[in-house]
Amino acid sequence: MKTTHAYVAPAIGSTQSKVSMEAWEQSLERYNEGKHLEAFHLLLDHLNPGFRAKYGNADGTEFHIPHGSILVNILVRDGRLEVHADFLRLPEKGRVAMLRQVADLTLNRLLLPRFRKEGDRLRMEYVCPLAQSHPHKIYFVLRNICHVGDRYDDEFCTKFGAERCYEPRVTPYSAEECARIVEAIRATCRETLDAVKEYDAERKYGYSWNVIDTAFYKISYFAQPQGQLSNDLDKAVDDMDRELPVAELVAKGRAFLEKLLATPGEQLAADLYFVDTLVSTKRRSSLANVQENMKDLYQEATEAIEAENYERSVVRILYKFYEMYFYNDVQDDINTVVARALKQSAGKPMEEASEILYAALEKLMDDDLEEDGPDFFSGAAGLDGGTAEAAAEQIARMQQTAAEMQSQVARMQADMQAAMARGDMAEYMRLAMEFQQKMMEQALKDQQ
């Protein structure tokens, strides 16, 4: 691969999370004061400040909120909080096989909510006293219903011929935008397959693995697909992390790209639309989390550039940048730095692209998110001895801090998961608040 692949502008400009952390803190406060309905309203405001007015009644006791291809219904009555979402109508043929998989979802995917069968209709539901609707618990209930419902309804419709109980409220991309995205998907498949052919001929399967996974992340980044295409990309990413020989993983990834390339344009376009989401499937980004995730890459890229292995630095930085978008709702200031670097490095020789991408990575690691004009990556200098030494010192400091925190975070998260698994919500909430306090303390230390 002599030059970097093309950059494709995303269908959705801002990647920033819509959640309001101020509303979250207020929700916890109101719950602790015994103002349970107000706490729930603030939880909805935390998820999306506009949804309560847009999808609720005047009393704030009834909500019908779309999330992807499902509709989440929330009722507050008789001192109880009721959450339910219609899932699918069972097909005439294959219903036994589908019910077996629904049972598996109940055991292995749903936590507090459960499936209920009413005639030929399936619904997910959860009910609890309003006084026990702690924001932590209800957030996970809503997330659980949203993620299981929106993912598996498309899969079961495709696999078993089930029918939807609810027609999704969607806004399709314009015809011009659909055509642009479909062609970009095909171009990404073609350029990636060409690169893999070149790397495989040299038995550079590690490079092949990286560019294939990057292609999956990149398509998700610019297409922002819904429906089965989104599910297929998720599965393709999961498959690339299986415990198999790298050459076998590369073969599976290559087969998926070839299948995607052969998919009719109208089938791809069917999954290109805008839709409201109640609970994002992605994490809310923060600069501290991005830096933690990029610290090993920073060292790897620094060493690669010092060794004049510019291709390695480009391949790895592109992989991590697109991976960041795949798993996170990236805040606007970080997105500005990274998206501009992706655009400016596209189609460039490896050494030039490496300088541009590394400059962006360095800005992230140095807490430097200020805009420096339209060409702030132009003429980025290579690493001289002083820069490399400073970078190595910074990496060592970050790694020491990260190691100390990682052990504590892993222990606390494991304790929270164990409490959730055994249904001990009181212990879970205590641990969650302890975890939150720990993160706040660390954030204050980082600012000093």
N, C-alpha and C positions, 0 to 999 in steps of 0.2 A: 504494500500500500504506500504509494509515493506521496499522495496528498490526502488531506482529511476529507471526509464526506460532506455532502451539502448540509446546510442548516435549513430547517423548515420552521417558519413562524407558527406558533401554536394557535389553535382555534379560539382559545380563551386567553385573553391578554394577561390578566392578573391571576397569579397562582396563590395569593395570600389567603390564609384561613379566615373565615367569617366569625369565628368564635370570639366572645367578649370575656376576657378574664376578670374584668371588673364585675360583670354580672355574676360570674361564678362565685366570687368572694361574697357578694351580697346574698346570693342564694344560700350559702352555708350559714351566714349570719342569721338570716330570717328563719331558717329551719331550727337553729339552736335556740331562737327566741320563741319557738312554738307557732310561728306564722307559716304553716305548712303550705297553704295554697299560694301565698306570695312567694315562698321559696321555689315552688314548682314553676311559677310564671318566670321567675328570674333564671331558672335552669333553661327554659326555652329561649330566653333572651341571650343566654350564654351561647347556645348552639347557633342561633341566627337571630339577630335583633329584630328582623322584620316579620318573622313567622307568626308571632302571637297575634298581631293585628290582622295579618293577611289570611290566616287559616283558622282563627278562633272566633267564638261568639262574644257578644258584648260583656257577658258575665265572667268570661275566662274560665268556663267550666266544660267546654266542649271544643275539640280541635280535630281537624281532618287534614293532616299534613302529608303531602306527597314526598316520598323518598325514592328516587329512581322510578322503578316500575311497580312499586307497591304504594298503598295509602295507609298511613298510620293513624288510627282513630284513638283519641284520648278523651275519656269522660271522667269528670269529678262529680260524684253524687253519693248521697247517703254515707258520707264520711269515708268514701273509698276512692282510690285512683284505679281506673280501668284502662288498660292499653291493649288494643288488638289490631291485627292487620290480616285481611283476607289474603290467602296465599294462592291457591289454584283450585280449579275443578278437576277432579280425577277423570282420566280418560276411560272409555269403555274397555279398551284393550290395554293391557300392561299395567292396570291399576295395582295389582298385587306387587309387582316388581317396584313400582313407584312407592307404595306404602312401606316396603322394606327399607328403601332409602330414606324415607321420611322418619322412620323409626331410628335409623342411624343418626340422622340430624338431631333428633330429640336427645339421644344419648351423648353425642360427641360434639355438637355445635351449639345447641341451646343450653343456657345455664338456668336462669330463673323462669323465663317464659316457656310455654309448652304449646304443642300442636293440639288442636281439637278438630275432630271430624264431625261435620253437620251435613248429613246427606252425602252428596258427592262433592261437597266443598270442604277445604281445609283452611284453618285459620290459626295464627299464632296469637297467644294472649297471655296477659299477666295482670293480676289483681292483687292489691294490698290496701290495708287501711291508710288513709292519707297521712295519719300521724307517723307511719313507718316508711314514708316516701323520701328517705334521705337522698339528697342530690347525687351522691356517689352511686347509690344503688340504682336509682332511676336512670341515670346516664347510661349505665351498663345495660340495663334492660332495653332501653331505646336503641342503643348501638347494636345489641344482639339481634333484635327483631329486624332492624333496618338492613344489617349486613347479610344475615341469612336469607331474608326474604328477597332482597334485590339481586342477590347472586344466584340463588338456586331456582327461582321461578323461571328465568331464562333457560337455564340448563335443563330443567324438567320439561319445559315446553318443547325444546329441541329433541330431547332424548326419548320422552314418553308420549309426546303429543297431547300433553295437558293443556287446559285452556285457562286464561287469566280470568280472575273475578273482577278485575279493575282495569280499565283502559288507562295506561299511563298518560299523564299530562306532560307532553313533550313539545319542544319547539325545534323542528328540524333545521339543520344548517341550510343556508341558501344553496341553490343549485350550483352556483359558481364555487362556493366554499367546499361543497361535497366533491366536486370534480378536482379541486386543488388537493384536498386531503387524500382522496383515492389515488391520484397519480403519485403523490409523495410517499404513500405506503408502498406502492409498487417500486418506485425508484429506490427507496430504502432497502427493500428486499433484494433488488438487483445488485446494488453497490455492495451490500454486505456479502451476498453469495460470491461475488467476484473476489472480494478480499479473503473470504474463507478458502476459496479455491487456491489462491496464492499461498496462504499460510499453510494449508494442509500439504501442499506439494513440498514445502520445506519442513514438514512435521512440527510446525509451531502451533500445536493444538491449544496452548494456553492463550495465544493471541486470538485464535479462532473463537475460543470460548468467550473471551472478552468482547469481541466485536459483535457476536451474535446476541449476547445478553444486552449489550448497549443498544442494538437495533430494536429489541423488544421495548426497552425503556423509552427510546426515542420516539417510537410510534405512539406509545401511550402519551408522551409529552405533547406532541403536536396535534394528534388526532382527538385526544380527550374522548375516547369512544365509550359507549354505553353497551348494554345488552350482552349478547353472546360474544362479540368481538372483545370486549373488556375481559370477560371470563376466560376466553381462550388465551389472551396475553398473560393473564395472571397465572394460568396453568403452565404456560410455556416457561415463564420465569421460575416457577417452582421446580419444574422438571430439570432446569439447568443446575439446580443446587442438590440434586440427588446424589447419593453415594454410589457413583458409577465411574468407570474409567473416563478420563477427559475426552478421549477420541469418541467414545460412545455418546457422551453428552453433546458433543459437537455434531454428530450425525443426527441426533434427535432435533437439535435446534435448526440445523440446515433443512431437515424435512419439513419442519413447521413453516419456515420462510418460503420454501417452494410451494407448499400448500396455500399459504396466504397470497403469494404472487399469482396463483392460478384462480383465486376466488373472484367470481364475477363482481364487477363494480357496483351493481345495484345491491348486491348482498352486503358489501362493505358499507355502502351509503346508508343502509337501513339502520345501522347502529351509530350513526353520526347525528346527534341531536343534543340540545340543551335540556336540562332537567333540574328541578330543585332536589336538594338532598338535606335531610334532617341531621344526620350524623355522618360526617366525612369518614371515608374508609382510610384516609391518610392521617398521619400525625401532624400536629401543628409545629412548624419549625421554630427554632430559636438559634441565634448565632452560636451559643454555647454548645448546643447539640450538634450543629453542623461542624464546628471545629473538632469536637470529640470524634465524630465519624470520619473526618478528613485527616486526622493527625498522622496515621500510618501512611496514607497516600502522600502527604507532604514530604515525609522522609524518603519514600520510594521515588517520587518525582525528582527531588533534589539530587539523590544519588544517581538517577538515570541521566539527568542533564550534565552532571559533573563528568560522567563517563561518556558523554556525547551520544547517548542512546536516546535520541529525541523521539523516535517512534514509540518506545516503551512509555515514555512520559505522556505522550499524546493519547495513546490507547487507554492508559489507566485513568488519566484525568477525565477524559470524555466519559468513561464508564461510570466513575463516581459522581460526576455532575448530573448525568441523566438518571442515575439511580436515586439521587437525592430528590428529584422531581417525582419519581415513581412512588416513593414511600412517604413523601411529605407535602403538605400545603406550604409552599415556600413563600416567606414574607417578601414584600415588594423590594426592600432595599437589597436583600441577597439576590433576588431574581434579576434585578437590574445589572448587577456585577456579572453574574454567571451567564445570563442570556446574551449580553453584549459580547462577552468573550467567545461564546459558542458561535455567534454570528460572524465575528471578525476573524476567527480562526478557520472557518469553513473554506475548503478548496485551496488551502495554503500548503506549501511544502512542510515537511515534518519539523524542521528546525524552527521555522517562523511560527508555525502553529503552537509549538511547544512553548515558545516565549510568551505568546499571548495567553495561553491557558494557564501557564504557571503564574503569570502576573495576577490573574484573577484569583487563583488559589491562594496566593500570598496575601492579597487584600483581605480575603476571608479570615485567614489565620492571624492577621495583624489587626483585626477589628476596624479595618479601613473600608467603610461602605459609602464614603462620600463620593459623589459624582465629580469627575475631573474633566468633563467635556466629552464630546462625541467620540474622540479618538484616544481615550486614556490608556488603551493598551498598545497603541502604535509605538513602534520602536522600543518595546520592552527589552531591557538589557539582559544579557545572559548572566549566569552566576559567576562572579569573580571569587577570589579566595575569601575576602572579607565577608561577602554576602553568604557564602556557603557555611563559614564558621558560625556566623550569627544565627543562621537557620538551624544549624545542628544544636546550638545551645538552647534555642527556643523549643525545639522538639524535645530535648531532654527534660526541660522543665515541665512541659505539657504532659509528657509521658509519666513523670513522677506523680503529678497531681491526679492524672486520670487513673493511675493504678490504685491510689489511695481511695478514690471515690468509687471505683468500679466494684471493689469488694463489698463496700457497704451497700451500694445500690442493689447489687445482685442478691444479697442476703435479704434486704427489705422486700424486694419484689417477690422473691420466693415465698416469704412469709405471707404476703398478701394473697398470692395465688393459692396457697394452701388453705387459708381462711375462706376464700371464695369457694374452693372445691368442696369443703365440708359444710358450707352453708352458714358459717358463723359471721353474719353481717356486722355484728357489734365489733368483733375483733378486726374484721376487714376495715371498717371505717376508722377505728383507732389507728391501725397501721397506716392507712392512707393519709390521715392527717399528720402522722409522725413523718411519713415520707415527704409530704408536701413541705413541712417545716424544714426538713433537712435540705431540700432543694433550694428553699429560699435563703437559708443560711449560707449555702455554698455560693449562690448567686451574689450575695452581698460581699463575700470574701473575694470573688472574682473581680468585683468592681473596685476593690481597694488597691 
